[in-house]
Amino acid sequence: MTWIAAVARLRARREPGVLVTVATVRGHAPRDAGAKLVVGQSETWGSIGGGNVEAVSIDRAREMIAAGKAEPELMDFALNDKVTNQHGVQCCGGTVAVLLEPLPVVRAVAVFGVGHVGLELARILARQDLDLHLIDSRADMLTEERLEVLADSAAQVHTHHTPLLPEEVLQDLPRGTHVLIMTHDHAEDAALCDAALRTPDLGSIGLIGSAAKWVRFRKRLSTEGGHDDATIDRIKTPIGLADITGKEPATIAVSVAADLLRTFENEEN
């Protein structure tokens, strides 16, 4: 398996990893600069030459995975019999620098409702390195022609047509997915809010709409849904930045995207 395929496999599995690359070589070494190894939690793919260099690199890569490190590291190795190595002697005679680049699990975002605002939001979020789930009960919102604007996206885009119960998609979303609820139907929004509060391990939950809409929803979530105040408070509404007040779909989308990116940064701090 190529290193590119191995990285893709880790991403599809939503598993962290580390890409290990021979950055520089001086003198003799088992592999030339550019050789790559992908390290997962329990598997490896490729090789940077075996021996102490590879074994130490794998050990350090797995320490980085366990610690959730995000910054790359550079390790230097001298390949001679005078160096005490953790995993045996390599006496090729050269020196090697190895770059370890973390491959974190990318964030996931689910947009329920791909109408005017939802599509504009998808266009912005698609520029981010994340898994983007677009869900709508209307098939015409998810046609290939309509979503063609996302064709060159950096995100991995997943579409879900759910004509009856959009909330069922919540159960299949990756752990930690950030949910944005903005469908065309207030009843659908309400059902999604209730279901999202009952779904474990989601990230943030945002709801588009007015203060009056939220008053009705909050009462319904309490009386009919049986949720306590602390649980209901997990839903953020209105979404977006308060000081951006424009009502054009693209303006709302920029505001919502900026607010979500701020949430991402707060998670890191």
C-alpha positions in Angstrom: 0.0 0.0 0.0 1.3 3.4 -0.9 1.8 6.0 1.9 -1.0 8.1 0.3 -3.4 5.2 0.4 -2.4 4.6 4.0 -3.1 8.2 5.0 -6.4 7.9 3.3 -7.2 4.7 5.1 -6.5 6.4 8.5 -8.7 9.3 7.6 -11.6 7.0 6.5 -11.3 5.1 9.8 -11.1 8.4 11.7 -7.9 7.2 13.4 -4.9 9.5 14.2 -1.5 8.7 12.8 1.9 10.1 12.0 3.6 10.5 8.6 7.3 9.8 9.0 9.6 11.1 6.2 13.4 10.8 5.7 14.1 14.6 5.4 17.8 14.6 4.8 20.6 12.1 4.3 24.4 12.6 4.6 26.7 9.8 3.7 25.3 6.2 3.6 21.8 5.4 4.9 19.3 2.6 4.3 16.9 4.8 2.4 17.2 8.0 0.5 15.6 11.4 1.4 11.8 11.3 0.7 11.2 7.7 1.9 8.0 7.6 3.9 6.4 5.5 6.7 2.9 5.9 8.0 2.4 5.0 11.6 -1.0 4.3 13.1 -2.0 3.3 16.6 -1.5 -0.4 15.9 -0.3 -0.7 12.2 2.4 0.7 10.0 2.7 1.1 6.3 5.9 1.7 4.2 9.4 1.9 5.5 12.2 4.3 6.1 14.9 1.6 6.2 14.3 -0.6 9.2 16.7 -0.9 12.1 17.0 1.6 14.9 16.0 4.6 12.9 12.6 3.1 12.0 12.0 1.5 15.4 12.7 4.7 17.3 10.6 6.7 14.8 7.7 4.4 15.3 8.0 4.6 19.1 8.1 8.4 19.0 5.2 8.5 16.6 3.0 6.4 18.9 4.0 8.7 21.8 2.8 11.6 19.8 -0.4 9.9 18.9 -1.1 9.1 22.6 -0.4 12.7 23.6 -2.4 14.2 20.8 0.5 16.3 19.6 -0.2 18.6 16.7 3.2 20.0 16.0 5.7 18.2 13.7 9.1 17.1 15.1 12.5 16.5 13.5 14.7 13.7 14.8 18.4 13.3 14.0 20.2 9.9 13.8 23.9 9.1 13.5 24.5 5.7 11.9 27.7 4.4 13.3 28.8 1.8 15.8 29.9 4.3 18.4 26.3 5.5 19.1 24.3 3.7 21.8 20.9 3.0 20.2 17.7 1.9 21.8 17.0 -0.7 19.1 20.5 -2.0 18.1 23.4 -0.7 16.0 23.2 0.8 12.5 26.7 1.4 11.2 26.0 2.6 7.6 28.2 5.6 8.3 25.9 8.4 7.5 23.5 10.7 9.3 19.7 10.9 8.8 17.1 13.5 9.8 13.5 12.3 10.1 10.4 14.5 10.0 7.4 13.3 12.0 4.1 15.0 11.0 1.0 14.3 13.0 -2.1 13.2 11.1 -4.9 14.1 13.5 -8.5 13.0 13.1 -10.2 15.7 11.1 -13.2 17.5 12.5 -16.7 16.6 11.3 -19.6 19.0 10.7 -23.2 18.1 9.8 -25.4 20.7 8.2 -29.1 19.8 8.4 -30.8 21.8 5.6 -29.0 22.7 2.4 -31.2 25.5 1.3 -29.9 29.0 0.4 -28.0 29.5 3.7 -27.0 25.9 4.0 -25.5 25.8 0.5 -23.6 29.0 1.1 -22.3 27.6 4.4 -21.3 24.4 2.7 -19.3 26.4 0.1 -17.3 28.1 2.9 -16.8 25.0 5.1 -15.8 22.9 2.1 -12.6 25.0 2.0 -11.6 23.5 5.4 -10.0 20.1 6.0 -12.9 18.4 7.6 -15.6 15.8 7.0 -18.7 17.7 5.9 -22.1 16.0 6.1 -24.9 17.6 4.2 -28.4 16.3 5.1 -31.7 17.3 3.6 -35.2 15.7 3.2 -35.5 17.3 -0.2 -33.8 15.4 -3.0 -33.5 18.5 -5.2 -31.3 20.2 -2.7 -28.7 17.5 -3.0 -28.4 17.0 -6.8 -25.0 16.7 -8.4 -25.6 19.9 -10.5 -26.5 22.0 -7.4 -23.5 20.7 -5.4 -21.1 21.1 -8.3 -19.8 24.2 -6.5 -18.2 21.9 -4.0 -16.4 19.8 -6.5 -12.9 21.2 -5.7 -13.4 21.2 -2.0 -10.7 20.4 0.6 -13.3 18.7 2.8 -14.6 15.2 2.3 -18.3 15.9 1.5 -21.0 13.3 2.3 -24.6 13.8 1.3 -27.6 12.2 3.0 -31.1 12.3 1.5 -33.5 11.6 4.3 -37.1 12.0 3.1 -38.7 10.8 6.3 -36.6 11.1 9.4 -33.5 13.3 9.0 -32.7 12.9 12.7 -31.8 9.2 12.1 -28.6 10.4 10.5 -27.4 11.7 13.9 -26.8 8.1 15.1 -24.4 7.5 12.2 -22.3 10.7 12.5 -18.7 10.5 13.8 -18.0 11.1 17.4 -17.7 14.8 18.2 -19.5 16.0 15.1 -20.6 19.6 15.2 -24.3 19.9 14.2 -25.9 22.9 12.6 -29.7 22.8 12.2 -31.2 25.0 9.5 -33.9 23.1 7.6 -36.8 24.6 5.7 -39.3 23.3 8.3 -39.6 24.4 11.9 -41.2 21.0 12.8 -38.1 19.3 11.3 -35.8 21.6 13.2 -37.6 20.9 16.5 -37.4 17.1 16.0 -33.7 17.5 15.2 -33.0 19.5 18.3 -34.7 16.9 20.5 -32.9 14.0 18.8 -29.5 15.8 19.0 -29.9 16.3 22.7 -30.5 12.6 23.0 -27.5 11.6 20.9 -24.3 11.0 22.9 -20.9 12.2 21.9 -21.9 15.0 19.6 -19.9 18.2 19.5 -21.6 21.6 19.5 -25.3 22.0 18.5 -26.4 25.1 16.7 -29.9 26.2 15.6 -30.7 29.0 13.1 -33.7 31.2 13.9 -35.2 34.0 15.8 -35.6 34.6 19.5 -39.3 33.9 19.2 -38.7 30.6 17.5 -36.3 29.6 20.3 -38.8 30.5 23.0 -41.3 28.0 21.5 -38.6 25.4 21.0 -37.3 25.7 24.5 -40.7 25.2 26.0 -41.4 22.2 23.8 -38.0 20.6 24.6 -38.7 21.0 28.3 -42.4 20.0 28.5 -42.7 17.4 25.7 -39.1 16.4 25.4 -38.4 16.2 29.2 -35.0 17.9 28.9 -33.7 19.9 31.8 -32.4 23.4 31.4 -28.7 22.4 31.5 -29.3 19.9 28.6 -31.3 22.4 26.6 -28.5 25.0 27.0 -26.3 22.8 24.9 -28.1 24.2 21.9 -26.7 27.6 20.8 -29.1 29.9 19.1 -29.0 32.2 17.3 -25.8 30.9 15.6 -23.3 33.2 14.0 -21.5 36.4 15.2 -23.9 38.8 17.0 -22.3 41.9 15.4 -22.9 40.7 11.9 -26.5 41.5 11.3 -26.9 41.1 7.5 -29.7 38.9 6.3 -28.4 37.8 2.9 -27.7 34.0 2.8 -24.0 34.5 2.0 -23.6 37.0 4.9 -25.4 34.7 7.3 -23.2 31.8 6.1 -20.0 33.8 6.7 -21.2 34.7 10.2 -22.1 31.1 11.1 -18.8 29.7 9.7 -16.7 32.3 11.6 -18.6 31.4 14.8 -17.9 27.7 14.2 -14.2 28.2 13.5 -14.0 30.1 16.8 -15.6 27.1 18.5 -12.8 24.9 16.9 -10.1 27.2 18.3 -11.7 27.2 21.7 -11.5 23.4 21.7 -7.8 23.6 21.1 -7.1 26.0 24.0 
